[in-house]
Amino acid sequence: MTSLYAVLAVILFTIGLIGFLIRRNALVVFMCVELMLNACNLLFVAFSSHHGVLDGQMAAFFVMVVAAAEVVIGLSIIVMITRTRRSTSVDAENVLKG
Amino acid sequence: MSILVITGTEVVFWICAVLAILGAIGLISFSKPVYSALCLALVMISLAVIYASLGAPFLMAVQIIVYTGAILMLFLFVIMLVGVDSTDSITETLKGHRVAVGLAGVGVLALLVLGVLQGVVGQGLGVDVTNTAAGGNVQGLAELIFSRYVIAFEATAALLITAAVAAMVLAHPEQIKKKIGQKERAEERLQAFTSSGKHPGPKPNSGVFARHNSIATPALLPDGSVAENSVSEILASRVTIATGEQLWEAHDEVLLALETADGELDEDEDEDLDEADDKEGSDD
């Protein structure tokens, strides 16, 4: 049963990775990162259940807290870039190249 | 002989797994960010249900409250802030980008499946025994968080405070020009006075007359003309401002009405008025 959860987590992670590479809207890219974090959480919880210890759930909990902090910073950076560049496309950040 | 038994956990898994994968595919294929956010909500809620079936009720609650409730709503806020109608362009900017990404996806999928499945050793124990031993899932996690993971927990507090401060710093627009204060404004006014003779004091009040006292009523200058800057420019562009003649006419009408009314008054009231006049006179 645990291997099924593992496969589901891996599929979700891969979909998140593909979305991260394909999409160009910074917000959607960010959502794909969240999807990958969620897939990792699922793996943590599944293995916690497999081994019968709560440490995996603890790790998933910490991932959630860090994700919350990360989203706050990331979204404020996106808002800041949108204010100056008038676009959320990641292609629009070409002014950063040397 | 083994009997095929379908447990509740398996039913939950298959329903939620299908929903989660559909949601994930929707997340990366909808061109509107709002739809993507709602698909992400579907994935997160499905995962919350799976957590509940895996003996992690605390994580289920946290998943719904923190992820679906807080993080996703923050995403929706930002989507509304940057424009809900903005769509992602579908055209490829890099040649062969999609194909390369698809190949990379298949490769990563195969690699991860092989790698992660190596870790699944032995029979799954289930976390129920541990939960019951600790007196419940929340109690078990609490024991861990305040013993083995207490340092990490404290570091989390620092992280959250840093994130809150950083968000406030980042969200404030940068001050490009120097802030103009009272001192700068006063200097500016006196500069204008010395160079062009512009009056440095406050502008005249709007007119207060017997029949008109709104802010759209201009003040009258001693020669009977209207003081232009006694009425706000914005008001002057939106409503018709009374001219000096109109105001004078109204003034004359009121005077006339007062005089005729005066004649009709009884003697007693006349005396009262006289006394009142005397008082006013003595005040002056």
Interface residues (C-beta under 8 A of the other chain):
Chain A: M1 T2 S3 L4 Y5 A6 V7 L8 A9 V10 I11 L12 F13 T14 I15 G16 L17 I18 G19 L21 I22 R23 R24 N25 L27 V28 F30 M31 C32 E34 L35 N38 N41 L42 L43 V45 A46 F47 S48 S49 H50 H51 G52 V53 L54 D55 Q57 M58 A60 F61 F62 M64 V65 V66 A67 A68 A69 E70 V71 V72 I73 L75 S76 I77 I78 V79 M80 T82 R83 T88 S89 D91
Chain B: T9 E10 F13 A17 A20 I21 A24 I25 L27 I28 P33 S36 A37 L40 V43 M44 L47 I50 Y51 L54 G55 A56 F58 L59 V62 Q63 V66 Y67 A70 I71 L74 F75 V78 I79 L81 V82 S86 D88 S89 T93 H97 R98 V101 G102 A104 G105 V108 L109 L112 V113 V116 L117 G119 V120 G124 L125 G126 V127 V129 T130 N131 A134 N137 G140 L141 L144 I145 R148 Y149 A152 T156 L159 L160 T162 A163 A164 A166 A167 L170 A171 P173
